[in-house]
Amino acid sequence: MTLSVTNTLTRAREEFRPGDEDDVLLYVCGLTVSDDAHLGHARVWTHADVMHRWLEHEGYTVHHVENFTDVNEKIAARAGEDALGEDEAAVAEHFMTSVIRDMRGLNLKRAEVYPRVSEHVPEIIDLIETLLERGYAYESNGSVYFDVTEFEDYGKLSNQQVEEMEAQGEASERSEKRNPFDFALWKAGGVSPADVAEHRKDDRPIEDGEYGETWESPWGEGRPGWHIECSAMSMTHLDGTIDIHVGGHDLVFPHHENEIAQSEAATGEQFARYWLHTGLLETKGEKMSSSLGNFFTVSGALEEFGVNVVRTFYLSTEYGSKQTFSESAMQEAEERWSRLERAYEAAVDACDGVDARTKVEDADLRDAVDETHEQFAEAMNDDFNVREAISALLELASASNRHLEDSVEYDYQALRRTIETFEELGGDVFGLTFGDASAEGDVSLAGDLVELVLDVREDARDDGNYEQADALRDALTDLGVEVEDSDDGPSYRL
C-alpha cells in the first residue's frame, strides 16, 4: 500500500509523491524559545519524529529541518528575569538548552539542522528585497509589509477570502499599511514597551525605549517579522519547494498562510507539496498553552511517567485529531506500554531459555507476526495512523503471551521474529525503548551510581569497616556489577 496523507492545502487525501523518488524534504515549525516546552509542543515533535522514522523505514532519505525562533517580543520581554539572562539572546539560549534536553529525553531522531532566526538575518533581508523587487511588498516608515492583494492565491491554505479576514499585526501598524490584513516582513526599531508589558511575566517596571536586538537593513535598523523567518530558513537548508511542512493546527493562519504567500511570490514555485497539521492538545477542555498557564512541561512529564509512556500516550491518537491530556489518558498509556514491555521481556526470556526449540512450530504465532507487519504498514501508510499501528503491536503481544501460556516447549523462530518485530516497529518506527540496557541515558546513569557506591565502599575500607565494604561489593555483584580491586583502586564491569 502506498503512503497517502491528508493535505491541509487541498483538504483531501492524496498519494504521497515527493519531488525526488529517493529523498524527502521535511520542515517542522519549531518553538519560539520564550518558555519551557510543554506537552502540546512535544505532540508536534513526536508525530513529526514518527513520520520521519516511517519514511526512513520505507527507504527514503529524510532531510529534516526544524527551526528555533530565538528573535521574538516574548523572548525580549523576559530579559532580566532571575536566572534567564540580561538580554534577548541569553534568554533564548537558556530555553534552547532546556528544549534540546527535552528533545533528547523524548528519544527524537535528530534533525539534519536546527537553524536559528538570529543566524539567518542576511537571508531574511535578501528574501525581503526579492519581494520588493517583484512588487509584492512595500516599505513604510522603515518597516516592510507584504501586500496580500498582490498575491492572487492568498487564503488558499486557510480557505478564506481576503475581504473576510481579520486585520493582522498590532494596531500601531495599521496607519503604515495599505491594507489591514497585510503582514510585516521587517519591523523598524526594537520591541516596544507595550509589547514588553504584554508578555512580561514579573512585576518589574517597564521603561521607555526599545527592547530586544536589532539589525541593520536597507530600510534602517530593525527586526525580522515572524512569518518571513521560516521561509528563509527552509529555503536556505532545503529548497524553494519542499515535500512536507509540519506544524500545529493553530499555525494554519496566519503563519503558514503567510509562509506560502511570501515564498511563492519570491520563487514563482510551489512552496510545500503537503501540509500536515497536528491537532491541538487539550486539558480540561482548553488548548494547552504557555499563555493560559495550563501546561504540563515536557521535563515534568518525562520525570513522572518516563519517555515510553509519554510516547505511547501520543501514539493513541492520530496526528490530525485533537487529543486530551488527563490522568486517565496517561494511566491508559502506562497500561499499554506495560503490556508491550512485559510481552517483549517474556518473549526474550523464553527465546533465550532451554525450552525454545528449533523444531517446534506455532502457526498461530508465526501468522500473527506476518499479520502485524501487514497491519502496521497498512495503518502507517493510511496517513500515519499510529492508533491502528500500535493496536497491531498490542495484538502481537497477546499472541506471543498465548503461545507462552499454552506451550511447554516454545517456537524459537517465531519468538525471535516477535522480538525483532517489537524492536523494528515499536523501537525503530515508534521510538519506544525495549530492553534493560538499550537506552544510553540509563546506562550512563547506572555507571554514575556504581561510581558513587564504589566511593562509599572505599571510604568504608579507609575507615577499617571491611564488613560494610564487603557487603557493598556483594550487593553490586547481585546487581550484575563485577568489581575488581587493584593497587590503582577498584574498577568494575556491568
VENWOPE-V748821 format. One record per residue. N is the residue number from 0. RES is the residue in one small letter. OMEGA is omega as a letter, one per 30 degrees, with the letter a starting at -180 (* if undefined). Layout:
N:RES:OMEGA ; N:RES:OMEGA
//
This chain:
0:m:l ; 1:t:l ; 2:l:l ; 3:s:a ; 4:v:l ; 5:t:a ; 6:n:l ; 7:t:a ; 8:l:a ; 9:t:a ; 10:r:a ; 11:a:l ; 12:r:a ; 13:e:l ; 14:e:a ; 15:f:l ; 16:r:l ; 17:p:l ; 18:g:l ; 19:d:a ; 20:e:a ; 21:d:a ; 22:d:l ; 23:v:l ; 24:l:a ; 25:l:l ; 26:y:l ; 27:v:l ; 28:c:a ; 29:g:a ; 30:l:l ; 31:t:a ; 32:v:l ; 33:s:a ; 34:d:l ; 35:d:l ; 36:a:l ; 37:h:a ; 38:l:l ; 39:g:l ; 40:h:a ; 41:a:l ; 42:r:l ; 43:v:a ; 44:w:a ; 45:t:l ; 46:h:l ; 47:a:l ; 48:d:l ; 49:v:l ; 50:m:l ; 51:h:a ; 52:r:a ; 53:w:l ; 54:l:l ; 55:e:l ; 56:h:a ; 57:e:l ; 58:g:l ; 59:y:l ; 60:t:a ; 61:v:l ; 62:h:a ; 63:h:l ; 64:v:l ; 65:e:a ; 66:n:l ; 67:f:l ; 68:t:a ; 69:d:l ; 70:v:a ; 71:n:a ; 72:e:l ; 73:k:l ; 74:i:a ; 75:a:a ; 76:a:a ; 77:r:l ; 78:a:l ; 79:g:l ; 80:e:l ; 81:d:l ; 82:a:a ; 83:l:a ; 84:g:a ; 85:e:a ; 86:d:a ; 87:e:a ; 88:a:a ; 89:a:l ; 90:v:l ; 91:a:l ; 92:e:a ; 93:h:a ; 94:f:l ; 95:m:l ; 96:t:a ; 97:s:l ; 98:v:l ; 99:i:l ; 100:r:l ; 101:d:l ; 102:m:l ; 103:r:l ; 104:g:l ; 105:l:l ; 106:n:l ; 107:l:l ; 108:k:a ; 109:r:l ; 110:a:l ; 111:e:l ; 112:v:l ; 113:y:a ; 114:p:l ; 115:r:l ; 116:v:a ; 117:s:l ; 118:e:a ; 119:h:l ; 120:v:l ; 121:p:l ; 122:e:l ; 123:i:l ; 124:i:l ; 125:d:a ; 126:l:l ; 127:i:l ; 128:e:l ; 129:t:l ; 130:l:l ; 131:l:a ; 132:e:a ; 133:r:l ; 134:g:l ; 135:y:a ; 136:a:l ; 137:y:l ; 138:e:l ; 139:s:l ; 140:n:l ; 141:g:l ; 142:s:l ; 143:v:a ; 144:y:l ; 145:f:l ; 146:d:a ; 147:v:l ; 148:t:l ; 149:e:a ; 150:f:a ; 151:e:a ; 152:d:a ; 153:y:a ; 154:g:a ; 155:k:l ; 156:l:a ; 157:s:l ; 158:n:l ; 159:q:l ; 160:q:a ; 161:v:a ; 162:e:a ; 163:e:a ; 164:m:l ; 165:e:l ; 166:a:l ; 167:q:l ; 168:g:a ; 169:e:l ; 170:a:a ; 171:s:a ; 172:e:a ; 173:r:l ; 174:s:a ; 175:e:a ; 176:k:l ; 177:r:a ; 178:n:a ; 179:p:a ; 180:f:l ; 181:d:a ; 182:f:a ; 183:a:l ; 184:l:l ; 185:w:a ; 186:k:l ; 187:a:l ; 188:g:a ; 189:g:l ; 190:v:a ; 191:s:l ; 192:p:l ; 193:a:l ; 194:d:l ; 195:v:a ; 196:a:a ; 197:e:a ; 198:h:a ; 199:r:a ; 200:k:l ; 201:d:a ; 202:d:l ; 203:r:a ; 204:p:l ; 205:i:a ; 206:e:l ; 207:d:l ; 208:g:a ; 209:e:l ; 210:y:l ; 211:g:a ; 212:e:l ; 213:t:a ; 214:w:l ; 215:e:l ; 216:s:l ; 217:p:a ; 218:w:a ; 219:g:a ; 220:e:a ; 221:g:a ; 222:r:l ; 223:p:l ; 224:g:a ; 225:w:a ; 226:h:a ; 227:i:a ; 228:e:a ; 229:c:l ; 230:s:a ; 231:a:a ; 232:m:l ; 233:s:l ; 234:m:a ; 235:t:a ; 236:h:l ; 237:l:a ; 238:d:l ; 239:g:l ; 240:t:l ; 241:i:a ; 242:d:a ; 243:i:l ; 244:h:a ; 245:v:l ; 246:g:l ; 247:g:a ; 248:h:a ; 249:d:l ; 250:l:a ; 251:v:l ; 252:f:g ; 253:p:a ; 254:h:a ; 255:h:l ; 256:e:a ; 257:n:l ; 258:e:l ; 259:i:a ; 260:a:a ; 261:q:a ; 262:s:a ; 263:e:l ; 264:a:a ; 265:a:a ; 266:t:a ; 267:g:a ; 268:e:l ; 269:q:a ; 270:f:l ; 271:a:a ; 272:r:a ; 273:y:l ; 274:w:a ; 275:l:a ; 276:h:l ; 277:t:l ; 278:g:a ; 279:l:l ; 280:l:a ; 281:e:l ; 282:t:a ; 283:k:l ; 284:g:l ; 285:e:l ; 286:k:l ; 287:m:a ; 288:s:l ; 289:s:a ; 290:s:l ; 291:l:l ; 292:g:a ; 293:n:a ; 294:f:l ; 295:f:a ; 296:t:l ; 297:v:a ; 298:s:l ; 299:g:l ; 300:a:l ; 301:l:l ; 302:e:a ; 303:e:a ; 304:f:a ; 305:g:a ; 306:v:a ; 307:n:l ; 308:v:l ; 309:v:l ; 310:r:l ; 311:t:l ; 312:f:l ; 313:y:a ; 314:l:a ; 315:s:a ; 316:t:l ; 317:e:a ; 318:y:a ; 319:g:a ; 320:s:l ; 321:k:l ; 322:q:a ; 323:t:l ; 324:f:l ; 325:s:l ; 326:e:a ; 327:s:l ; 328:a:l ; 329:m:l ; 330:q:l ; 331:e:l ; 332:a:l ; 333:e:l ; 334:e:l ; 335:r:l ; 336:w:a ; 337:s:l ; 338:r:l ; 339:l:a ; 340:e:a ; 341:r:l ; 342:a:l ; 343:y:a ; 344:e:l ; 345:a:l ; 346:a:l ; 347:v:a ; 348:d:a ; 349:a:a ; 350:c:a ; 351:d:a ; 352:g:a ; 353:v:a ; 354:d:l ; 355:a:a ; 356:r:a ; 357:t:a ; 358:k:l ; 359:v:l ; 360:e:l ; 361:d:a ; 362:a:a ; 363:d:a ; 364:l:l ; 365:r:l ; 366:d:a ; 367:a:l ; 368:v:l ; 369:d:a ; 370:e:l ; 371:t:l ; 372:h:a ; 373:e:a ; 374:q:l ; 375:f:a ; 376:a:l ; 377:e:a ; 378:a:a ; 379:m:l ; 380:n:l ; 381:d:l ; 382:d:l ; 383:f:a ; 384:n:a ; 385:v:a ; 386:r:l ; 387:e:a ; 388:a:l ; 389:i:l ; 390:s:l ; 391:a:l ; 392:l:l ; 393:l:l ; 394:e:l ; 395:l:l ; 396:a:l ; 397:s:a ; 398:a:l ; 399:s:l ; 400:n:l ; 401:r:l ; 402:h:a ; 403:l:a ; 404:e:a ; 405:d:a ; 406:s:l ; 407:v:l ; 408:e:a ; 409:y:l ; 410:d:a ; 411:y:a ; 412:q:l ; 413:a:l ; 414:l:l ; 415:r:l ; 416:r:l ; 417:t:l ; 418:i:a ; 419:e:l ; 420:t:l ; 421:f:a ; 422:e:a ; 423:e:a ; 424:l:l ; 425:g:a ; 426:g:a ; 427:d:a ; 428:v:a ; 429:f:l ; 430:g:l ; 431:l:a ; 432:t:l ; 433:f:l ; 434:g:a ; 435:d:a ; 436:a:a ; 437:s:l ; 438:a:a ; 439:e:a ; 440:g:a ; 441:d:l ; 442:v:l ; 443:s:l ; 444:l:l ; 445:a:l ; 446:g:l ; 447:d:a ; 448:l:l ; 449:v:l ; 450:e:l ; 451:l:l ; 452:v:l ; 453:l:l ; 454:d:l ; 455:v:l ; 456:r:l ; 457:e:l ; 458:d:l ; 459:a:l ; 460:r:l ; 461:d:l ; 462:d:a ; 463:g:a ; 464:n:a ; 465:y:l ; 466:e:l ; 467:q:l ; 468:a:l ; 469:d:l ; 470:a:l ; 471:l:l ; 472:r:l ; 473:d:l ; 474:a:l ; 475:l:l ; 476:t:l ; 477:d:l ; 478:l:l ; 479:g:l ; 480:v:l ; 481:e:a ; 482:v:l ; 483:e:l ; 484:d:l ; 485:s:l ; 486:d:l ; 487:d:a ; 488:g:a ; 489:p:l ; 490:s:a ; 491:y:l ; 492:r:l ; 493:l:*
//
